[in-house]
C-alpha cells in the first residue's frame, strides 16, 4: 500500500499532473468510508448519505 502511494506521488511529480491529486484523495477517502461503514453498526446511517 505504501509502495503504491509512493509510485503515485512520483508519477504526479514527474508528469506534473497536479489536477489528479484531488481526484485520488477523494477516491481514497470514499473507499475508506465504505470499508469502515461495511463493518460498523452505523452502516445504515452512512449509506443514507450516498
PDBQT receptor file of N, H, CA, C and O in Angstrom, charges set to zero:
ATOM      1  N   UNK A   1       0.825  -1.188   0.000  1.00  0.00    +0.000 N 
ATOM      2  CA  UNK A   1       0.000   0.000   0.000  1.00  0.00    +0.000 C 
ATOM      3  C   UNK A   1       0.870   1.253   0.000  1.00  0.00    +0.000 C 
ATOM      4  O   UNK A   1       0.617   2.200  -0.745  1.00  0.00    +0.000 OA
ATOM      5  N   UNK A   2       1.876   1.243   0.828  1.00  0.00    +0.000 N 
ATOM      6  H   UNK A   2       2.081   0.474   1.432  1.00  0.00    +0.000 HD
ATOM      7  CA  UNK A   2       2.760   2.399   0.908  1.00  0.00    +0.000 C 
ATOM      8  C   UNK A   2       3.556   2.569  -0.376  1.00  0.00    +0.000 C 
ATOM      9  O   UNK A   2       3.806   3.691  -0.818  1.00  0.00    +0.000 OA
ATOM     10  N   UNK A   3       3.951   1.453  -0.971  1.00  0.00    +0.000 N 
ATOM     11  H   UNK A   3       3.748   0.542  -0.613  1.00  0.00    +0.000 HD
ATOM     12  CA  UNK A   3       4.697   1.495  -2.234  1.00  0.00    +0.000 C 
ATOM     13  C   UNK A   3       3.824   2.078  -3.356  1.00  0.00    +0.000 C 
ATOM     14  O   UNK A   3       4.308   2.850  -4.185  1.00  0.00    +0.000 OA
ATOM     15  N   UNK A   4       2.567   1.714  -3.378  1.00  0.00    +0.000 N 
ATOM     16  H   UNK A   4       2.174   1.088  -2.705  1.00  0.00    +0.000 HD
ATOM     17  CA  UNK A   4       1.664   2.238  -4.405  1.00  0.00    +0.000 C 
ATOM     18  C   UNK A   4       1.478   3.745  -4.241  1.00  0.00    +0.000 C 
ATOM     19  O   UNK A   4       1.467   4.477  -5.232  1.00  0.00    +0.000 OA
ATOM     20  N   UNK A   5       1.334   4.212  -3.013  1.00  0.00    +0.000 N 
ATOM     21  H   UNK A   5       1.343   3.618  -2.208  1.00  0.00    +0.000 HD
ATOM     22  CA  UNK A   5       1.195   5.652  -2.767  1.00  0.00    +0.000 C 
ATOM     23  C   UNK A   5       2.453   6.395  -3.196  1.00  0.00    +0.000 C 
ATOM     24  O   UNK A   5       2.377   7.498  -3.738  1.00  0.00    +0.000 OA
ATOM     25  N   UNK A   6       3.607   5.789  -2.951  1.00  0.00    +0.000 N 
ATOM     26  H   UNK A   6       3.668   4.893  -2.511  1.00  0.00    +0.000 HD
ATOM     27  CA  UNK A   6       4.876   6.408  -3.347  1.00  0.00    +0.000 C 
ATOM     28  C   UNK A   6       4.964   6.509  -4.874  1.00  0.00    +0.000 C 
ATOM     29  O   UNK A   6       5.388   7.535  -5.407  1.00  0.00    +0.000 OA
ATOM     30  N   UNK A   7       4.568   5.454  -5.566  1.00  0.00    +0.000 N 
ATOM     31  H   UNK A   7       4.224   4.621  -5.134  1.00  0.00    +0.000 HD
ATOM     32  CA  UNK A   7       4.612   5.466  -7.028  1.00  0.00    +0.000 C 
ATOM     33  C   UNK A   7       3.644   6.491  -7.617  1.00  0.00    +0.000 C 
ATOM     34  O   UNK A   7       3.966   7.156  -8.601  1.00  0.00    +0.000 OA
ATOM     35  N   UNK A   8       2.473   6.618  -7.024  1.00  0.00    +0.000 N 
ATOM     36  H   UNK A   8       2.211   6.078  -6.225  1.00  0.00    +0.000 HD
ATOM     37  CA  UNK A   8       1.509   7.616  -7.494  1.00  0.00    +0.000 C 
ATOM     38  C   UNK A   8       2.070   9.018  -7.280  1.00  0.00    +0.000 C 
ATOM     39  O   UNK A   8       1.943   9.881  -8.149  1.00  0.00    +0.000 OA
ATOM     40  N   UNK A   9       2.691   9.243  -6.122  1.00  0.00    +0.000 N 
ATOM     41  H   UNK A   9       2.793   8.542  -5.416  1.00  0.00    +0.000 HD
ATOM     42  CA  UNK A   9       3.304  10.540  -5.848  1.00  0.00    +0.000 C 
ATOM     43  C   UNK A   9       4.416  10.870  -6.825  1.00  0.00    +0.000 C 
ATOM     44  O   UNK A   9       4.517  12.002  -7.297  1.00  0.00    +0.000 OA
ATOM     45  N   UNK A  10       5.241   9.897  -7.128  1.00  0.00    +0.000 N 
ATOM     46  H   UNK A  10       5.160   8.977  -6.744  1.00  0.00    +0.000 HD
ATOM     47  CA  UNK A  10       6.321  10.111  -8.099  1.00  0.00    +0.000 C 
ATOM     48  C   UNK A  10       5.753  10.398  -9.495  1.00  0.00    +0.000 C 
ATOM     49  O   UNK A  10       6.286  11.234 -10.225  1.00  0.00    +0.000 OA
ATOM     50  N   UNK A  11       4.688   9.711  -9.854  1.00  0.00    +0.000 N 
ATOM     51  H   UNK A  11       4.255   9.032  -9.261  1.00  0.00    +0.000 HD
ATOM     52  CA  UNK A  11       4.043   9.957 -11.142  1.00  0.00    +0.000 C 
ATOM     53  C   UNK A  11       3.530  11.389 -11.224  1.00  0.00    +0.000 C 
ATOM     54  O   UNK A  11       3.727  12.072 -12.229  1.00  0.00    +0.000 OA
ATOM     55  N   UNK A  12       2.865  11.841 -10.151  1.00  0.00    +0.000 N 
ATOM     56  H   UNK A  12       2.705  11.286  -9.335  1.00  0.00    +0.000 HD
ATOM     57  CA  UNK A  12       2.331  13.199 -10.147  1.00  0.00    +0.000 C 
ATOM     58  C   UNK A  12       3.449  14.236 -10.236  1.00  0.00    +0.000 C 
ATOM     59  O   UNK A  12       3.309  15.250 -10.919  1.00  0.00    +0.000 OA
ATOM     60  N   UNK A  13       4.554  13.979  -9.548  1.00  0.00    +0.000 N 
ATOM     61  H   UNK A  13       4.668  13.155  -8.993  1.00  0.00    +0.000 HD
ATOM     62  CA  UNK A  13       5.677  14.922  -9.591  1.00  0.00    +0.000 C 
ATOM     63  C   UNK A  13       6.349  14.938 -10.958  1.00  0.00    +0.000 C 
ATOM     64  O   UNK A  13       6.670  15.997 -11.497  1.00  0.00    +0.000 OA
ATOM     65  N   UNK A  14       6.554  13.756 -11.502  1.00  0.00    +0.000 N 
ATOM     66  H   UNK A  14       6.293  12.895 -11.064  1.00  0.00    +0.000 HD
ATOM     67  CA  UNK A  14       7.286  13.648 -12.766  1.00  0.00    +0.000 C 
ATOM     68  C   UNK A  14       6.478  14.184 -13.947  1.00  0.00    +0.000 C 
ATOM     69  O   UNK A  14       7.007  14.922 -14.778  1.00  0.00    +0.000 OA
ATOM     70  N   UNK A  15       5.207  13.815 -14.021  1.00  0.00    +0.000 N 
ATOM     71  H   UNK A  15       4.777  13.215 -13.346  1.00  0.00    +0.000 HD
ATOM     72  CA  UNK A  15       4.359  14.199 -15.159  1.00  0.00    +0.000 C 
ATOM     73  C   UNK A  15       3.656  15.534 -14.964  1.00  0.00    +0.000 C 
ATOM     74  O   UNK A  15       3.021  16.052 -15.883  1.00  0.00    +0.000 OA
ATOM     75  N   UNK A  16       3.776  16.095 -13.740  1.00  0.00    +0.000 N 
ATOM     76  H   UNK A  16       4.291  15.674 -12.994  1.00  0.00    +0.000 HD
ATOM     77  CA  UNK A  16       3.119  17.368 -13.407  1.00  0.00    +0.000 C 
ATOM     78  C   UNK A  16       1.604  17.302 -13.631  1.00  0.00    +0.000 C 
ATOM     79  O   UNK A  16       1.009  18.212 -14.209  1.00  0.00    +0.000 OA
ATOM     80  N   UNK A  17       1.003  16.228 -13.170  1.00  0.00    +0.000 N 
ATOM     81  H   UNK A  17       1.486  15.489 -12.700  1.00  0.00    +0.000 HD
ATOM     82  CA  UNK A  17      -0.447  16.033 -13.266  1.00  0.00    +0.000 C 
ATOM     83  C   UNK A  17      -1.087  16.398 -11.917  1.00  0.00    +0.000 C 
ATOM     84  O   UNK A  17      -1.684  15.547 -11.258  1.00  0.00    +0.000 OA
ATOM     85  N   UNK A  18      -0.959  17.651 -11.520  1.00  0.00    +0.000 N 
ATOM     86  H   UNK A  18      -0.474  18.343 -12.055  1.00  0.00    +0.000 HD
ATOM     87  CA  UNK A  18      -1.424  18.075 -10.201  1.00  0.00    +0.000 C 
ATOM     88  C   UNK A  18      -2.938  17.990 -10.071  1.00  0.00    +0.000 C 
ATOM     89  O   UNK A  18      -3.449  17.848  -8.961  1.00  0.00    +0.000 OA
ATOM     90  N   UNK A  19      -3.662  18.074 -11.177  1.00  0.00    +0.000 N 
ATOM     91  H   UNK A  19      -3.247  18.189 -12.079  1.00  0.00    +0.000 HD
ATOM     92  CA  UNK A  19      -5.109  18.022 -11.101  1.00  0.00    +0.000 C 
ATOM     93  C   UNK A  19      -5.609  16.639 -10.688  1.00  0.00    +0.000 C 
ATOM     94  O   UNK A  19      -6.761  16.504 -10.275  1.00  0.00    +0.000 OA
ATOM     95  N   UNK A  20      -4.775  15.620 -10.791  1.00  0.00    +0.000 N 
ATOM     96  H   UNK A  20      -3.839  15.730 -11.127  1.00  0.00    +0.000 HD
ATOM     97  CA  UNK A  20      -5.180  14.280 -10.384  1.00  0.00    +0.000 C 
ATOM     98  C   UNK A  20      -5.139  14.076  -8.869  1.00  0.00    +0.000 C 
ATOM     99  O   UNK A  20      -5.800  13.176  -8.352  1.00  0.00    +0.000 OA
ATOM    100  N   UNK A  21      -4.384  14.889  -8.163  1.00  0.00    +0.000 N 
ATOM    101  H   UNK A  21      -3.847  15.620  -8.584  1.00  0.00    +0.000 HD
ATOM    102  CA  UNK A  21      -4.241  14.717  -6.714  1.00  0.00    +0.000 C 
ATOM    103  C   UNK A  21      -5.586  14.797  -5.984  1.00  0.00    +0.000 C 
ATOM    104  O   UNK A  21      -5.875  13.904  -5.187  1.00  0.00    +0.000 OA
ATOM    105  N   UNK A  22      -6.423  15.812  -6.210  1.00  0.00    +0.000 N 
ATOM    106  H   UNK A  22      -6.189  16.537  -6.857  1.00  0.00    +0.000 HD
ATOM    107  CA  UNK A  22      -7.716  15.832  -5.506  1.00  0.00    +0.000 C 
ATOM    108  C   UNK A  22      -8.607  14.641  -5.857  1.00  0.00    +0.000 C 
ATOM    109  O   UNK A  22      -9.333  14.135  -5.002  1.00  0.00    +0.000 OA
ATOM    110  N   UNK A  23      -8.554  14.201  -7.095  1.00  0.00    +0.000 N 
ATOM    111  H   UNK A  23      -7.964  14.612  -7.790  1.00  0.00    +0.000 HD
ATOM    112  CA  UNK A  23      -9.366  13.051  -7.513  1.00  0.00    +0.000 C 
ATOM    113  C   UNK A  23      -8.930  11.802  -6.747  1.00  0.00    +0.000 C 
ATOM    114  O   UNK A  23      -9.769  11.047  -6.255  1.00  0.00    +0.000 OA
ATOM    115  N   UNK A  24      -7.639  11.590  -6.650  1.00  0.00    +0.000 N 
ATOM    116  H   UNK A  24      -6.957  12.203  -7.050  1.00  0.00    +0.000 HD
ATOM    117  CA  UNK A  24      -7.106  10.417  -5.950  1.00  0.00    +0.000 C 
ATOM    118  C   UNK A  24      -7.437  10.485  -4.463  1.00  0.00    +0.000 C 
ATOM    119  O   UNK A  24      -7.793   9.473  -3.858  1.00  0.00    +0.000 OA
ATOM    120  N   UNK A  25      -7.321  11.669  -3.876  1.00  0.00    +0.000 N 
ATOM    121  H   UNK A  25      -7.033  12.490  -4.368  1.00  0.00    +0.000 HD
ATOM    122  CA  UNK A  25      -7.614  11.826  -2.447  1.00  0.00    +0.000 C 
ATOM    123  C   UNK A  25      -9.086  11.554  -2.161  1.00  0.00    +0.000 C 
ATOM    124  O   UNK A  25      -9.410  10.858  -1.199  1.00  0.00    +0.000 OA
ATOM    125  N   UNK A  26      -9.975  12.093  -2.980  1.00  0.00    +0.000 N 
ATOM    126  H   UNK A  26      -9.712  12.659  -3.761  1.00  0.00    +0.000 HD
ATOM    127  CA  UNK A  26     -11.413  11.879  -2.775  1.00  0.00    +0.000 C 
ATOM    128  C   UNK A  26     -11.765  10.406  -2.935  1.00  0.00    +0.000 C 
ATOM    129  O   UNK A  26     -12.545   9.870  -2.148  1.00  0.00    +0.000 OA
ATOM    130  N   UNK A  27     -11.205   9.749  -3.936  1.00  0.00    +0.000 N 
ATOM    131  H   UNK A  27     -10.572  10.185  -4.575  1.00  0.00    +0.000 HD
ATOM    132  CA  UNK A  27     -11.481   8.318  -4.123  1.00  0.00    +0.000 C 
ATOM    133  C   UNK A  27     -10.962   7.490  -2.956  1.00  0.00    +0.000 C 
ATOM    134  O   UNK A  27     -11.622   6.542  -2.530  1.00  0.00    +0.000 OA
ATOM    135  N   UNK A  28      -9.796   7.834  -2.438  1.00  0.00    +0.000 N 
ATOM    136  H   UNK A  28      -9.260   8.604  -2.784  1.00  0.00    +0.000 HD
ATOM    137  CA  UNK A  28      -9.242   7.110  -1.294  1.00  0.00    +0.000 C 
ATOM    138  C   UNK A  28     -10.106   7.306  -0.048  1.00  0.00    +0.000 C 
ATOM    139  O   UNK A  28     -10.362   6.351   0.685  1.00  0.00    +0.000 OA
ATOM    140  N   UNK A  29     -10.554   8.534   0.191  1.00  0.00    +0.000 N 
ATOM    141  H   UNK A  29     -10.346   9.309  -0.405  1.00  0.00    +0.000 HD
ATOM    142  CA  UNK A  29     -11.414   8.793   1.346  1.00  0.00    +0.000 C 
ATOM    143  C   UNK A  29     -12.762   8.092   1.216  1.00  0.00    +0.000 C 
ATOM    144  O   UNK A  29     -13.281   7.547   2.190  1.00  0.00    +0.000 OA
ATOM    145  N   UNK A  30     -13.319   8.107   0.027  1.00  0.00    +0.000 N 
ATOM    146  H   UNK A  30     -12.898   8.550  -0.764  1.00  0.00    +0.000 HD
ATOM    147  CA  UNK A  30     -14.589   7.427  -0.192  1.00  0.00    +0.000 C 
ATOM    148  C   UNK A  30     -14.455   5.918   0.015  1.00  0.00    +0.000 C 
ATOM    149  O   UNK A  30     -15.334   5.287   0.602  1.00  0.00    +0.000 OA
ATOM    150  N   UNK A  31     -13.368   5.353  -0.464  1.00  0.00    +0.000 N 
ATOM    151  H   UNK A  31     -12.655   5.866  -0.942  1.00  0.00    +0.000 HD
ATOM    152  CA  UNK A  31     -13.117   3.927  -0.245  1.00  0.00    +0.000 C 
ATOM    153  C   UNK A  31     -12.930   3.601   1.220  1.00  0.00    +0.000 C 
ATOM    154  O   UNK A  31     -13.396   2.563   1.690  1.00  0.00    +0.000 OA
ATOM    155  N   UNK A  32     -12.253   4.475   1.951  1.00  0.00    +0.000 N 
ATOM    156  H   UNK A  32     -11.874   5.318   1.570  1.00  0.00    +0.000 HD
ATOM    157  CA  UNK A  32     -12.058   4.249   3.388  1.00  0.00    +0.000 C 
ATOM    158  C   UNK A  32     -13.381   4.321   4.136  1.00  0.00    +0.000 C 
ATOM    159  O   UNK A  32     -13.631   3.506   5.024  1.00  0.00    +0.000 OA
ATOM    160  N   UNK A  33     -14.226   5.277   3.794  1.00  0.00    +0.000 N 
ATOM    161  H   UNK A  33     -14.023   5.939   3.073  1.00  0.00    +0.000 HD
ATOM    162  CA  UNK A  33     -15.539   5.391   4.440  1.00  0.00    +0.000 C 
ATOM    163  C   UNK A  33     -16.376   4.158   4.152  1.00  0.00    +0.000 C 
ATOM    164  O   UNK A  33     -17.054   3.645   5.042  1.00  0.00    +0.000 OA
ATOM    165  N   UNK A  34     -16.335   3.679   2.923  1.00  0.00    +0.000 N 
ATOM    166  H   UNK A  34     -15.784   4.095   2.200  1.00  0.00    +0.000 HD
ATOM    167  CA  UNK A  34     -17.121   2.492   2.584  1.00  0.00    +0.000 C 
ATOM    168  C   UNK A  34     -16.598   1.248   3.290  1.00  0.00    +0.000 C 
ATOM    169  O   UNK A  34     -17.385   0.401   3.713  1.00  0.00    +0.000 OA
ATOM    170  N   UNK A  35     -15.296   1.129   3.420  1.00  0.00    +0.000 N 
ATOM    171  H   UNK A  35     -14.656   1.817   3.076  1.00  0.00    +0.000 HD
ATOM    172  CA  UNK A  35     -14.724  -0.035   4.102  1.00  0.00    +0.000 C 
ATOM    173  C   UNK A  35     -15.060  -0.029   5.585  1.00  0.00    +0.000 C 
ATOM    174  O   UNK A  35     -15.365  -1.073   6.161  1.00  0.00    +0.000 OA
ATOM    175  N   UNK A  36     -15.007   1.137   6.200  1.00  0.00    +0.000 N 
ATOM    176  H   UNK A  36     -14.759   1.986   5.732  1.00  0.00    +0.000 HD
ATOM    177  CA  UNK A  36     -15.317   1.240   7.625  1.00  0.00    +0.000 C 
ATOM    178  C   UNK A  36     -16.808   1.040   7.868  1.00  0.00    +0.000 C 
ATOM    179  O   UNK A  36     -17.206   0.396   8.839  1.00  0.00    +0.000 OA
ATOM    180  N   UNK A  37     -17.616   1.587   6.992  1.00  0.00    +0.000 N 
ATOM    181  H   UNK A  37     -17.293   2.110   6.203  1.00  0.00    +0.000 HD
ATOM    182  CA  UNK A  37     -19.062   1.509   7.202  1.00  0.00    +0.000 C 
ATOM    183  C   UNK A  37     -19.617   0.111   6.963  1.00  0.00    +0.000 C 
ATOM    184  O   UNK A  37     -20.692  -0.216   7.465  1.00  0.00    +0.000 OA
ATOM    185  N   UNK A  38     -18.919  -0.700   6.224  1.00  0.00    +0.000 N 
ATOM    186  H   UNK A  38     -18.045  -0.434   5.817  1.00  0.00    +0.000 HD
ATOM    187  CA  UNK A  38     -19.421  -2.053   5.941  1.00  0.00    +0.000 C 
ATOM    188  C   UNK A  38     -19.443  -2.920   7.193  1.00  0.00    +0.000 C 
ATOM    189  O   UNK A  38     -20.279  -3.815   7.314  1.00  0.00    +0.000 OA
ATOM    190  N   UNK A  39     -18.536  -2.662   8.120  1.00  0.00    +0.000 N 
ATOM    191  H   UNK A  39     -17.857  -1.935   8.023  1.00  0.00    +0.000 HD
ATOM    192  CA  UNK A  39     -18.456  -3.489   9.322  1.00  0.00    +0.000 C 
ATOM    193  C   UNK A  39     -18.842  -2.712  10.572  1.00  0.00    +0.000 C 
ATOM    194  O   UNK A  39     -18.473  -3.100  11.680  1.00  0.00    +0.000 OA
ATOM    195  N   UNK A  40     -19.567  -1.643  10.411  1.00  0.00    +0.000 N 
ATOM    196  H   UNK A  40     -19.867  -1.327   9.511  1.00  0.00    +0.000 HD
ATOM    197  CA  UNK A  40     -19.917  -0.780  11.530  1.00  0.00    +0.000 C 
ATOM    198  C   UNK A  40     -21.413  -0.844  11.808  1.00  0.00    +0.000 C 
ATOM    199  O   UNK A  40     -22.209  -1.042  10.890  1.00  0.00    +0.000 OA
ATOM    200  N   UNK A  41     -21.790  -0.680  13.055  1.00  0.00    +0.000 N 
ATOM    201  H   UNK A  41     -21.143  -0.519  13.800  1.00  0.00    +0.000 HD
ATOM    202  CA  UNK A  41     -23.234  -0.614  13.342  1.00  0.00    +0.000 C 
ATOM    203  C   UNK A  41     -23.870   0.676  12.828  1.00  0.00    +0.000 C 
ATOM    204  O   UNK A  41     -25.094   0.802  12.809  1.00  0.00    +0.000 OA
ATOM    205  N   UNK A  42     -23.048   1.623  12.418  1.00  0.00    +0.000 N 
ATOM    206  H   UNK A  42     -22.054   1.521  12.434  1.00  0.00    +0.000 HD
ATOM    207  CA  UNK A  42     -23.557   2.874  11.864  1.00  0.00    +0.000 C 
ATOM    208  C   UNK A  42     -23.804   2.783  10.360  1.00  0.00    +0.000 C 
ATOM    209  O   UNK A  42     -24.146   3.784   9.732  1.00  0.00    +0.000 OA
ATOM    210  N   UNK A  43     -23.638   1.617   9.786  1.00  0.00    +0.000 N 
ATOM    211  H   UNK A  43     -23.360   0.803  10.297  1.00  0.00    +0.000 HD
ATOM    212  CA  UNK A  43     -23.746   1.441   8.337  1.00  0.00    +0.000 C 
ATOM    213  C   UNK A  43     -25.069   1.961   7.765  1.00  0.00    +0.000 C 
ATOM    214  O   UNK A  43     -25.037   2.649   6.744  1.00  0.00    +0.000 OA
ATOM    215  N   UNK A  44     -26.217   1.675   8.358  1.00  0.00    +0.000 N 
ATOM    216  H   UNK A  44     -26.244   1.116   9.187  1.00  0.00    +0.000 HD
ATOM    217  CA  UNK A  44     -27.468   2.198   7.766  1.00  0.00    +0.000 C 
ATOM    218  C   UNK A  44     -27.501   3.727   7.694  1.00  0.00    +0.000 C 
ATOM    219  O   UNK A  44     -28.097   4.297   6.779  1.00  0.00    +0.000 OA
ATOM    220  N   UNK A  45     -26.868   4.374   8.648  1.00  0.00    +0.000 N 
ATOM    221  H   UNK A  45     -26.384   3.911   9.390  1.00  0.00    +0.000 HD
ATOM    222  CA  UNK A  45     -26.887   5.838   8.668  1.00  0.00    +0.000 C 
ATOM    223  C   UNK A  45     -25.904   6.413   7.660  1.00  0.00    +0.000 C 
ATOM    224  O   UNK A  45     -26.162   7.466   7.078  1.00  0.00    +0.000 OA
ATOM    225  N   UNK A  46     -24.777   5.735   7.445  1.00  0.00    +0.000 N 
ATOM    226  H   UNK A  46     -24.567   4.879   7.918  1.00  0.00    +0.000 HD
ATOM    227  CA  UNK A  46     -23.793   6.209   6.493  1.00  0.00    +0.000 C 
ATOM    228  C   UNK A  46     -24.291   5.979   5.065  1.00  0.00    +0.000 C 
ATOM    229  O   UNK A  46     -24.046   6.805   4.186  1.00  0.00    +0.000 OA
ATOM    230  N   UNK A  47     -24.977   4.881   4.829  1.00  0.00    +0.000 N 
ATOM    231  H   UNK A  47     -25.176   4.210   5.543  1.00  0.00    +0.000 HD
ATOM    232  CA  UNK A  47     -25.470   4.586   3.474  1.00  0.00    +0.000 C 
ATOM    233  C   UNK A  47     -26.522   5.596   3.027  1.00  0.00    +0.000 C 
ATOM    234  O   UNK A  47     -26.691   5.822   1.829  1.00  0.00    +0.000 OA
ATOM    235  N   UNK A  48     -27.234   6.208   3.983  1.00  0.00    +0.000 N 
ATOM    236  H   UNK A  48     -27.097   6.025   4.957  1.00  0.00    +0.000 HD
ATOM    237  CA  UNK A  48     -28.224   7.198   3.589  1.00  0.00    +0.000 C 
ATOM    238  C   UNK A  48     -27.578   8.473   3.058  1.00  0.00    +0.000 C 
ATOM    239  O   UNK A  48     -28.234   9.255   2.370  1.00  0.00    +0.000 OA
ATOM    240  N   UNK A  49     -26.314   8.690   3.366  1.00  0.00    +0.000 N 
ATOM    241  H   UNK A  49     -25.781   8.055   3.925  1.00  0.00    +0.000 HD
ATOM    242  CA  UNK A  49     -25.605   9.864   2.855  1.00  0.00    +0.000 C 
ATOM    243  C   UNK A  49     -25.343   9.743   1.359  1.00  0.00    +0.000 C 
ATOM    244  O   UNK A  49     -25.240  10.752   0.662  1.00  0.00    +0.000 OA
ATOM    245  N   UNK A  50     -25.234   8.522   0.866  1.00  0.00    +0.000 N 
ATOM    246  H   UNK A  50     -25.317   7.702   1.432  1.00  0.00    +0.000 HD
ATOM    247  CA  UNK A  50     -24.931   8.304  -0.542  1.00  0.00    +0.000 C 
ATOM    248  C   UNK A  50     -26.197   7.969  -1.273  1.00  0.00    +0.000 C 
ATOM    249  O   UNK A  50     -26.170   7.745  -2.483  1.00  0.00    +0.000 OA
TER     250      UNK A  50
